[in-house]
Amino acid sequence: MEITTKPSTTIINKTGSWRTNRPKFIYDKCPACAICPRVCPEGVIYQTNQINTLGKLPYDCDLDYCKGCGLCAQECPFKAIEMELDEK
């Protein structure tokens, strides 16, 4: 069996139209705890430069590369990430 892609190459392989769910980051609930980028298997979650109502720089993700697995929403103890239907 031949492997056609190298591990950790998500950032060069955009997500196609097959994703069914996508994360919605709720900036004003995010305390910038950095749990979500640590659990994201694709490494596409980044800290924004917008200060929220908590005085923090919340997180968001690059939807071009997000696979919609939902781990970020599942692990967020602040409910600052919700999964929603991706209507591409």
ABEGO torsion letter per residue (X at the ends): XBBABBBGAAAABBBBAABABBBBBBAAABAGAGAAAAABAAGABBBBABBBAAGBBBBBBBAAABAGAGAAAAABAAGABBBBBBBX
